Amino acid sequence: MTMKNYFRTATACMALALFSIGCSAPAPEEAAAPEVMAPTVAAEPDMGAIKAEIQALETAWAAADNAGDVPALLAFYADDAVSMGSGTPMAVGKAAIQKELEASMAKRTAGHTVTYEVLDVFGDENTITEVGKTTRKDASGKVVSSGNYMAIWEKRNGKYICVRDISNNGPTQN
């Protein structure tokens, strides 16, 4: 075989080999269009609805408070709740909160009532901080005292329960 024929044969074999490899290789995958994914954004809680729910709790709380129903008031608290009332030591746990409530009820003037007004709520669906004001009236409807409070509510078993509260008597913020 001449050198010229050798190069032709080698070139033909190379071309044939490359052609075979090119034809037998899998076709390159088409670049997949990137999926358009919206960023995962948690839905904002409906604070208006939560505020209404907390106000309903406060209205029920006031009914129990006005009736002097300590067991009903305790039902609003978590077992591990902490309450810090105006002019009283910190009450940790339901037993301590019960003692504070009973002492407070014993000092009340007959015919006085209290209302709780939710001014603001913030947080998420599971933990809500509430800011509110209280108004105490005598039997004739005259305001005898007012105060401010904050409460932290946690959703447990599908319902809000108070885990922390603090209150004071004095000028009410509007």
DASUL-V593437 format. One record per residue. N is the residue number from 1. RES is the residue in one letter. OMEGA is omega in whole degrees, -180 to 180 (* if undefined). D_LAST is the distance of its C-alpha to the last C-alpha in whole Angstrom. Layout:
BEGIN
n=N res=RES omega=OMEGA d_last=D_LAST
n=N res=RES omega=OMEGA d_last=D_LAST
END
This chain:
BEGIN
n=1 res=M omega=-179 d_last=108
n=2 res=T omega=-179 d_last=108
n=3 res=M omega=-180 d_last=105
n=4 res=K omega=178 d_last=104
n=5 res=N omega=180 d_last=104
n=6 res=Y omega=180 d_last=102
n=7 res=F omega=178 d_last=99
n=8 res=R omega=-180 d_last=99
n=9 res=T omega=-180 d_last=99
n=10 res=A omega=180 d_last=96
n=11 res=T omega=179 d_last=94
n=12 res=A omega=179 d_last=95
n=13 res=C omega=178 d_last=94
n=14 res=M omega=-180 d_last=91
n=15 res=A omega=179 d_last=90
n=16 res=L omega=180 d_last=90
n=17 res=A omega=179 d_last=88
n=18 res=L omega=178 d_last=85
n=19 res=F omega=180 d_last=86
n=20 res=S omega=-180 d_last=86
n=21 res=I omega=-179 d_last=83
n=22 res=G omega=-179 d_last=81
n=23 res=C omega=-176 d_last=82
n=24 res=S omega=180 d_last=81
n=25 res=A omega=178 d_last=78
n=26 res=P omega=180 d_last=75
n=27 res=A omega=179 d_last=73
n=28 res=P omega=180 d_last=70
n=29 res=E omega=176 d_last=67
n=30 res=E omega=178 d_last=65
n=31 res=A omega=-180 d_last=62
n=32 res=A omega=177 d_last=59
n=33 res=A omega=180 d_last=56
n=34 res=P omega=179 d_last=53
n=35 res=E omega=177 d_last=51
n=36 res=V omega=-178 d_last=48
n=37 res=M omega=175 d_last=45
n=38 res=A omega=178 d_last=41
n=39 res=P omega=179 d_last=39
n=40 res=T omega=-180 d_last=38
n=41 res=V omega=178 d_last=34
n=42 res=A omega=178 d_last=32
n=43 res=A omega=178 d_last=30
n=44 res=E omega=178 d_last=27
n=45 res=P omega=178 d_last=25
n=46 res=D omega=-175 d_last=23
n=47 res=M omega=176 d_last=20
n=48 res=G omega=179 d_last=19
n=49 res=A omega=179 d_last=21
n=50 res=I omega=179 d_last=20
n=51 res=K omega=178 d_last=17
n=52 res=A omega=179 d_last=18
n=53 res=E omega=179 d_last=21
n=54 res=I omega=178 d_last=18
n=55 res=Q omega=177 d_last=16
n=56 res=A omega=176 d_last=20
n=57 res=L omega=180 d_last=21
n=58 res=E omega=177 d_last=17
n=59 res=T omega=176 d_last=19
n=60 res=A omega=177 d_last=22
n=61 res=W omega=-180 d_last=21
n=62 res=A omega=179 d_last=19
n=63 res=A omega=179 d_last=23
n=64 res=A omega=179 d_last=25
n=65 res=D omega=-179 d_last=23
n=66 res=N omega=179 d_last=23
n=67 res=A omega=-177 d_last=27
n=68 res=G omega=-175 d_last=27
n=69 res=D omega=-177 d_last=29
n=70 res=V omega=179 d_last=29
n=71 res=P omega=178 d_last=31
n=72 res=A omega=177 d_last=29
n=73 res=L omega=180 d_last=26
n=74 res=L omega=180 d_last=28
n=75 res=A omega=178 d_last=29
n=76 res=F omega=-175 d_last=25
n=77 res=Y omega=170 d_last=26
n=78 res=A omega=179 d_last=29
n=79 res=D omega=-178 d_last=32
n=80 res=D omega=-177 d_last=31
n=81 res=A omega=174 d_last=27
n=82 res=V omega=180 d_last=26
n=83 res=S omega=180 d_last=23
n=84 res=M omega=-179 d_last=22
n=85 res=G omega=-180 d_last=20
n=86 res=S omega=176 d_last=19
n=87 res=G omega=180 d_last=22
n=88 res=T omega=176 d_last=25
n=89 res=P omega=177 d_last=27
n=90 res=M omega=178 d_last=26
n=91 res=A omega=-177 d_last=28
n=92 res=V omega=180 d_last=30
n=93 res=G omega=-175 d_last=31
n=94 res=K omega=-178 d_last=31
n=95 res=A omega=179 d_last=33
n=96 res=A omega=178 d_last=31
n=97 res=I omega=178 d_last=28
n=98 res=Q omega=179 d_last=30
n=99 res=K omega=179 d_last=31
n=100 res=E omega=180 d_last=28
n=101 res=L omega=-180 d_last=26
n=102 res=E omega=179 d_last=30
n=103 res=A omega=179 d_last=29
n=104 res=S omega=180 d_last=26
n=105 res=M omega=-178 d_last=27
n=106 res=A omega=-178 d_last=30
n=107 res=K omega=-173 d_last=28
n=108 res=R omega=175 d_last=25
n=109 res=T omega=-180 d_last=26
n=110 res=A omega=177 d_last=28
n=111 res=G omega=178 d_last=26
n=112 res=H omega=178 d_last=22
n=113 res=T omega=180 d_last=20
n=114 res=V omega=171 d_last=17
n=115 res=T omega=178 d_last=15
n=116 res=Y omega=180 d_last=13
n=117 res=E omega=178 d_last=10
n=118 res=V omega=178 d_last=11
n=119 res=L omega=-176 d_last=8
n=120 res=D omega=171 d_last=11
n=121 res=V omega=174 d_last=15
n=122 res=F omega=-178 d_last=17
n=123 res=G omega=177 d_last=21
n=124 res=D omega=-175 d_last=24
n=125 res=E omega=-176 d_last=25
n=126 res=N omega=180 d_last=27
n=127 res=T omega=-177 d_last=24
n=128 res=I omega=171 d_last=20
n=129 res=T omega=-179 d_last=18
n=130 res=E omega=173 d_last=14
n=131 res=V omega=-177 d_last=11
n=132 res=G omega=178 d_last=9
n=133 res=K omega=178 d_last=8
n=134 res=T omega=175 d_last=11
n=135 res=T omega=176 d_last=12
n=136 res=R omega=179 d_last=15
n=137 res=K omega=175 d_last=17
n=138 res=D omega=-176 d_last=21
n=139 res=A omega=180 d_last=24
n=140 res=S omega=-179 d_last=23
n=141 res=G omega=180 d_last=20
n=142 res=K omega=178 d_last=18
n=143 res=V omega=180 d_last=15
n=144 res=V omega=175 d_last=17
n=145 res=S omega=176 d_last=14
n=146 res=S omega=-180 d_last=11
n=147 res=G omega=180 d_last=11
n=148 res=N omega=177 d_last=10
n=149 res=Y omega=170 d_last=12
n=150 res=M omega=177 d_last=14
n=151 res=A omega=174 d_last=17
n=152 res=I omega=-178 d_last=20
n=153 res=W omega=173 d_last=22
n=154 res=E omega=176 d_last=25
n=155 res=K omega=179 d_last=28
n=156 res=R omega=-178 d_last=31
n=157 res=N omega=174 d_last=33
n=158 res=G omega=179 d_last=31
n=159 res=K omega=179 d_last=28
n=160 res=Y omega=178 d_last=25
n=161 res=I omega=-176 d_last=25
n=162 res=C omega=178 d_last=23
n=163 res=V omega=178 d_last=25
n=164 res=R omega=170 d_last=22
n=165 res=D omega=178 d_last=19
n=166 res=I omega=-179 d_last=18
n=167 res=S omega=174 d_last=15
n=168 res=N omega=176 d_last=15
n=169 res=N omega=179 d_last=14
n=170 res=G omega=-179 d_last=12
n=171 res=P omega=-180 d_last=9
n=172 res=T omega=174 d_last=6
n=173 res=Q omega=179 d_last=4
n=174 res=N omega=* d_last=0
END
